[in-house]
Amino acid sequence: MAWSTPNWIRNLTYTRDKSGNHWYMQGGNNDWSMEGKTNLDISQNHPILTPALLFRAKLFSQAEFKVIHKDTGKERKNHWLIELMNSPNFYQTQSDFLESLDFMQIAQGKAVVYKKHRIGFDDSKDIEAFYLLNIDLMKWPDGYDSKMLNRSADNDIKNIEIVYDEEGENLKIKVKDLMFFYDLPNMLSQLSGSSQTRGSSLVGGTNTVGGSNFFEVKSRLDGLRQTLINTQDSLLAKNIILKTNGKELITGGAGSNTFPMSDDDKEKAENLYQTGYGLGWNRKRGIVTKANLTHKSLHIALRDLGLDESVKVDGNLIYTALHIPKDIISLEAKKTTYNNFKESMVSYVQNEMQPTLDSFIAVLQGLIEDTNLKLVGSYEHLPIMQFILKERYEGIILKAKALNDLLRTGIPQDIALDMTGFDKSMKLEEIQMIVNGNEQNQSSSSGQETTAEDSGETE
């Protein structure tokens, strides 16, 4: 039987310090390899992608939720779903859960949440916890093939069982106890005719699922495959150059006056350039030949290789894929104004994070059995969003003033409310209070300015 060296032995590195102490260290450059790793593995260990995903995930986790009545807008206090969201499971807070969910959703294209019920109960109110699942550990039934069924046949799909973590907990979970949150739209692969995969990695290791599965979806990171590999390889190449830089070449010159070196002289010359302690123990920094000696440096200028520029270009591609503007995060080290940063952040929250949050809420809405209640979530409480709220309030004041002017000209109330976009059920007294309050603020401000001018003239 052939001897196979275990991987943990291959990763051992021996070193000795100047005092003679020696030890083995586990780990090496192989830890940076992307071979056979899944999207989730890469997302947690990439020098550019990981911080960018954390920025997005932490922003997503700051959403605030409440349950309101659809018609009146009145908040329903102490709703069971809000309480469950505040403490989704024993191991996570609401922020932890949302951060993990968004991270997983981007890394793998979708996030799957297990609704763990009390034993023997199936109602939504009996859900005890939400648990985020790793889709690479989900195994669908052999030969499973999604069909275009009538709504009356929904139970046939809901009762399908998947096996989760077959070599670990080995849970059998019905589809009706799962919630699916997609980054890329699902069913696109089916419509395009491409095969679905489960547990796919950036470099090999794909596991094809038989038939079509409408629950499967690709990840936006699949399109970044080569960019992520290039970034990692560029940084690894830079590390190799840094370790090998500083070597010198000592060789013989031409002519009849050359004098051959003995073995002892050669060894002494090499020892002059050899490190004798620490991690660099016994690493040769020089090359000596038995000839008339001449010296030449083998130093490589990193800027000539363009590695840093390559990393910047690849990094910007990653940020673009995550829709993060350059005014928020960039590798260019260029300064941006606060106004540009503020506007970019507000735009990012409104156009990227809020739609993602709305999609998340749309799935959770199915858990609320009362059709008169609605789950809502927003980021309006964030400090950066106060600027847009100020503009919104100013717009409401202008609309109220326009309504007041229309009513004074004799236009009917229903038509005036419709023209200005106000709810027809809103009382005119409330609108008039807005107008009067704004006029009082303006008169107060102008009065303060006049007083200041008068005091200046008196002096």
C-alpha positions in Angstrom: 0.0 0.0 0.0 1.5 3.4 -1.1 2.1 5.9 1.7 0.1 9.1 1.4 1.3 12.1 3.4 -1.6 13.8 5.3 -2.4 17.4 4.4 -1.7 18.6 7.9 1.9 17.3 7.6 2.3 19.0 4.3 1.4 22.3 5.8 4.1 22.1 8.6 7.0 24.5 8.3 10.2 24.0 10.3 12.2 27.0 11.6 15.0 27.7 14.1 16.1 31.0 15.8 19.7 32.2 16.4 19.8 30.6 19.9 19.1 27.2 18.6 15.4 27.0 19.5 13.4 25.3 16.9 9.7 24.6 16.2 7.2 23.6 13.6 4.4 25.9 12.3 1.2 24.8 10.7 0.0 26.7 7.6 1.5 28.1 4.5 0.8 29.6 1.1 -1.6 26.7 0.4 -4.1 28.4 2.7 -4.4 31.1 0.0 -5.3 28.8 -2.8 -8.8 29.1 -4.3 -8.8 25.6 -5.7 -12.0 23.8 -4.9 -13.4 26.5 -2.5 -17.1 27.5 -2.7 -18.4 31.1 -3.2 -19.0 31.3 0.6 -15.4 30.3 1.4 -14.0 32.9 -0.9 -16.4 35.5 0.3 -15.1 35.1 3.9 -11.4 35.1 2.9 -10.9 37.6 0.1 -8.9 40.8 0.9 -11.2 43.0 -1.2 -14.5 41.2 -1.5 -14.9 40.3 2.2 -14.7 43.9 3.5 -17.1 45.1 0.8 -19.6 42.4 1.6 -19.4 43.3 5.3 -20.0 47.0 4.5 -23.2 46.1 2.6 -24.3 43.4 5.2 -23.9 45.7 8.2 -25.8 48.5 6.4 -28.6 46.0 5.6 -28.8 44.9 9.2 -29.6 48.4 10.5 -33.2 48.3 9.1 -36.1 49.0 11.4 -39.3 47.0 11.2 -42.9 47.5 12.3 -46.3 46.0 11.6 -49.0 48.5 10.6 -52.7 48.4 9.6 -52.9 48.7 5.8 -55.7 51.3 5.8 -55.0 53.4 8.9 -51.2 53.1 9.1 -51.5 52.6 12.8 -48.7 50.5 14.3 -49.6 47.1 15.9 -47.5 47.0 19.0 -46.0 43.7 20.4 -46.7 41.7 17.2 -45.3 38.2 17.4 -43.3 38.6 14.2 -41.5 41.7 15.4 -40.7 39.9 18.7 -39.4 36.9 16.7 -37.3 39.2 14.5 -35.8 40.9 17.6 -34.5 37.5 18.7 -34.5 35.1 15.8 -32.6 32.3 17.5 -30.5 31.6 20.6 -27.2 32.4 18.8 -28.1 35.6 17.0 -29.6 39.0 17.5 -31.6 40.7 14.8 -28.6 42.5 13.5 -26.5 39.3 13.5 -29.2 37.4 11.6 -29.8 40.1 9.0 -26.1 40.6 8.5 -25.5 36.9 7.9 -28.5 36.6 5.6 -27.4 39.5 3.3 -23.8 38.1 3.3 -25.1 34.7 2.3 -27.5 36.1 -0.2 -24.8 37.8 -2.2 -22.2 35.1 -1.8 -24.4 32.2 -2.9 -27.1 34.0 -4.9 -29.8 33.2 -2.4 -30.3 32.7 1.4 -32.5 30.0 2.8 -34.1 30.4 6.3 -35.5 27.4 8.3 -38.7 28.2 10.2 -38.4 26.0 13.3 -41.9 25.4 14.8 -42.9 24.1 18.1 -43.2 20.3 18.0 -46.7 19.4 16.8 -47.7 22.9 15.6 -47.7 24.3 12.1 -49.1 27.8 12.4 -46.9 30.9 11.8 -47.4 32.1 15.3 -45.9 28.8 16.6 -42.5 29.5 14.9 -39.9 29.4 17.7 -36.8 30.4 15.7 -35.3 31.4 12.3 -32.1 29.6 11.3 -30.0 30.5 8.2 -29.0 27.4 6.2 -26.0 26.7 4.1 -27.4 25.8 0.6 -24.3 23.7 -0.1 -25.5 21.3 2.6 -29.1 21.0 1.1 -29.8 17.9 -0.8 -32.9 17.7 -2.9 -34.6 14.4 -3.6 -33.0 12.3 -6.4 -34.5 13.2 -9.7 -36.4 16.2 -8.4 -37.8 18.2 -11.3 -39.8 21.5 -10.8 -43.1 21.5 -12.7 -45.5 24.4 -13.7 -48.4 23.4 -11.4 -51.7 25.0 -10.7 -52.1 26.8 -7.4 -54.3 24.0 -6.1 -51.3 21.7 -6.3 -49.1 23.9 -4.1 -49.2 21.4 -1.3 -47.4 18.8 -3.5 -44.4 21.2 -3.5 -44.7 22.3 0.1 -44.5 18.7 1.4 -41.3 17.8 -0.5 -38.5 17.0 1.9 -34.9 18.1 1.6 -32.1 16.6 3.6 -29.9 19.1 5.3 -26.4 18.4 6.5 -26.6 14.7 5.7 -23.2 13.9 7.3 -24.0 16.1 10.4 -27.4 16.8 11.9 -29.1 15.0 9.0 -32.3 17.0 9.2 -35.4 16.3 7.0 -37.1 19.6 6.3 -40.2 20.2 4.3 -40.2 23.0 1.7 -43.1 24.7 3.4 -40.8 25.3 6.4 -38.2 27.1 4.3 -38.1 30.7 3.1 -36.0 31.6 0.0 -34.4 35.1 -0.4 -32.9 35.6 -3.8 -30.2 38.0 -5.0 -30.4 37.1 -8.7 -33.9 36.3 -9.9 -34.7 32.6 -9.7 -35.8 30.5 -12.7 -33.4 32.5 -15.0 -31.2 29.4 -15.5 -34.3 27.4 -16.4 -35.4 30.0 -18.9 -32.0 30.3 -20.5 -31.6 26.5 -20.7 -28.4 26.2 -18.6 -28.0 23.5 -16.0 -28.5 24.1 -12.3 -25.7 23.4 -9.9 -25.5 23.0 -6.1 -22.4 23.5 -4.0 -20.6 25.2 -6.9 -17.1 26.5 -6.3 -15.2 29.3 -8.1 -12.6 26.8 -9.3 -14.1 23.4 -10.0 -16.1 21.2 -7.6 -19.5 21.7 -9.1 -22.3 19.3 -8.2 -25.0 19.1 -10.8 -28.7 18.7 -9.8 -30.7 16.5 -12.1 -33.6 18.1 -14.0 -34.7 21.7 -13.5 -35.1 23.2 -10.0 -36.9 26.5 -9.8 -35.5 27.1 -6.3 -31.9 27.2 -7.6 -30.2 30.3 -8.7 -26.7 31.4 -9.6 -24.6 34.0 -7.7 -23.4 37.4 -9.0 -20.0 36.2 -7.9 -19.9 33.7 -10.7 -19.4 36.5 -13.1 -16.4 37.7 -11.0 -14.7 34.4 -11.0 -11.6 35.4 -13.0 -11.4 38.8 -11.3 -11.4 37.2 -7.8 -8.7 34.8 -9.0 -6.6 37.5 -10.5 -6.7 39.6 -7.4 -5.6 36.7 -5.2 -2.9 35.7 -7.7 -1.6 39.3 -7.9 -1.3 39.6 -4.1 0.4 36.2 -4.0 2.8 37.1 -6.7 3.7 40.3 -4.8 4.3 38.2 -1.7 6.7 36.0 -3.6 8.6 38.9 -5.0 8.9 40.5 -1.5 10.4 37.2 -0.2 12.8 36.7 -3.0 13.9 40.3 -3.5 17.4 41.1 -2.3 19.2 38.2 -4.0 22.7 39.0 -5.4 24.5 37.3 -8.2 28.3 36.8 -7.7 30.0 35.3 -10.8 33.3 35.2 -12.6 34.6 37.8 -15.0 36.2 37.2 -18.4 40.0 37.1 -19.1 43.0 35.0 -18.2 43.5 36.4 -14.8 40.6 34.5 -13.2 41.4 32.4 -10.2 39.3 29.4 -9.2 37.8 29.3 -5.7 38.2 26.3 -3.3 35.1 24.7 -1.8 35.8 26.3 1.6 36.1 29.8 0.1 32.9 29.3 -1.8 31.0 28.2 1.4 32.4 31.2 3.3 31.3 33.6 0.6 27.8 32.2 0.5 27.5 32.4 4.3 28.0 36.1 4.2 24.6 36.5 2.5 22.8 33.7 4.4 20.3 34.4 7.2 21.2 32.4 10.3 18.1 32.8 12.5 14.3 33.2 12.6 12.0 32.4 9.8 14.7 33.1 7.2 17.1 30.5 8.7 19.2 28.7 6.1 17.8 30.7 3.2 20.4 31.6 0.7 20.5 35.2 -0.5 23.5 34.9 -2.8 24.9 32.8 -5.6 28.7 32.1 -5.8 30.6 30.6 -8.6 34.2 29.4 -8.7 35.6 32.2 -10.8 36.8 35.8 -10.7 34.0 37.5 -8.7 31.7 40.2 -10.0 28.5 41.4 -8.3 25.0 42.1 -9.7 21.7 42.8 -7.8 18.7 40.7 -8.8 16.3 43.2 -7.2 12.9 43.5 -9.0 11.0 46.8 -8.7 7.4 46.0 -7.9 6.1 49.1 -9.7 7.4 47.7 -12.9 5.3 44.6 -12.6 2.0 46.7 -12.2 0.6 44.4 -9.5 -0.8 47.2 -7.4 -2.5 48.7 -10.5 -4.0 45.4 -11.4 -5.4 44.9 -7.9 -7.0 48.4 -8.0 -8.7 47.6 -11.3 -9.9 44.3 -10.1 -11.1 45.8 -6.8 -13.1 48.5 -8.6 -14.8 45.7 -10.7 -15.8 44.0 -7.4 -17.2 47.2 -6.0 -19.1 47.8 -9.2 -20.6 44.3 -9.0 -21.8 45.2 -5.5 -23.2 48.5 -6.8 -21.0 50.4 -4.3 -20.2 53.9 -5.7 -16.6 55.1 -5.8 -17.4 58.0 -3.5 -18.2 55.5 -0.7 -15.4 52.9 -1.1 -12.5 53.0 -3.6 -9.0 51.7 -3.9 -7.9 54.8 -5.8 -7.1 56.7 -2.6 -8.7 59.8 -4.2 -10.4 62.3 -1.9 -14.1 62.9 -2.3 -16.2 65.8 -0.9 -18.6 65.3 1.9 -21.5 66.3 -0.3 -20.6 63.7 -2.9 -20.3 61.0 -0.1 -23.6 62.1 1.4 -25.4 62.0 -1.9 -23.9 58.6 -2.9 -24.8 57.1 0.5 -28.4 58.3 0.2 -28.6 57.0 -3.3 -27.1 53.6 -2.3 -29.6 53.2 0.5 -32.6 54.2 -1.6 -31.8 52.4 -4.8 -29.9 49.3 -3.5 -30.6 48.6 0.2 -34.3 49.6 0.3 -35.3 47.4 -2.7 -33.4 44.5 -1.1 -35.2 45.1 2.2 -38.5 45.3 0.3 -37.9 41.9 -1.2 -37.0 40.5 2.2 -40.2 41.9 3.7 -42.3 40.5 0.8 -41.3 37.0 1.8 -41.9 37.5 5.5 -45.3 39.1 4.7 -46.6 35.6 3.9 -46.2 34.7 7.6 -48.9 37.3 8.7 -52.3 35.6 8.4 -54.3 38.8 9.1 -54.7 40.4 5.6 -55.3 43.8 7.2 -51.8 44.0 8.6 -48.6 44.8 6.7 -44.9 44.5 7.6 -42.8 47.5 6.7 -39.2 48.3 7.1 -37.0 51.4 6.3 -33.7 53.1 6.9 -35.2 56.6 7.5 -33.9 56.6 11.0 -30.2 56.5 9.9 -28.4 59.8 10.3 -27.4 60.0 6.7 -31.1 59.8 5.7 -32.1 62.9 7.6 -31.0 65.0 4.7 -33.5 63.4 2.4 -36.2 63.7 5.0 -35.6 67.5 5.2 -36.1 67.7 1.4 -39.3 65.6 1.7 -40.7 67.9 4.4 -40.0 70.9 2.3 -41.8 69.3 -0.6 -44.9 68.6 1.6 -45.0 72.2 2.7 -44.9 73.4 -0.9 -47.7 71.0 -1.8 -49.8 72.3 1.2 -49.2 75.9 0.1 -50.2 75.1 -3.4 -53.4 73.4 -2.2 -54.2 76.4 -0.1 -53.8 78.7 -3.1 -56.0 76.5 -5.2 -58.8 76.5 -2.7 -58.7 80.3 -2.4 -59.3 80.6 -6.2 -62.5 78.6 -5.8 -61.4 75.2 -7.1 -63.4 72.3 -5.5 -61.8 70.5 -2.7 -61.7 67.1 -4.3 -60.1 68.4 -7.4 -57.5 70.5 -5.5 -56.6 67.5 -3.3 -56.1 65.3 -6.4 -54.0 68.0 -8.2 -51.6 68.3 -5.3 -51.4 64.6 -4.5 -52.9 64.7 -1.0 -55.0 61.9 0.4 -58.7 62.9 -0.1 -59.4 61.6 3.4 -57.0 64.1 4.9 -58.7 67.0 6.8 -58.2 70.5 5.5 -57.5 71.7 9.0 -54.4 69.5 9.2 -53.1 70.8 5.9 -53.8 74.4 7.0 -51.8 73.8 10.2 -48.8 72.8 8.0 -49.1 76.0 6.0 -49.5 78.2 9.0 -46.6 76.6 10.8 -44.3 77.1 7.9 -45.4 80.8 7.6 -44.7 81.4 11.3 -41.3 79.8 10.9 -40.5 82.0 7.9 -41.7 85.2 9.7 -39.7 84.3 12.8 -36.6 83.8 10.8 -37.0 87.0 8.9 -37.6 88.9 12.2 -34.4 87.6 13.6 -32.5 88.7 10.5 -34.1 92.2 10.7 -33.2 92.5 14.4 -29.6 91.6 13.7 -29.4 94.2 10.9 -30.9 96.9 13.2 -28.5 96.2 16.0 -25.7 96.4 13.5 -26.8 99.9 12.3 -27.2 101.1 15.9 -23.6 100.3 16.6 
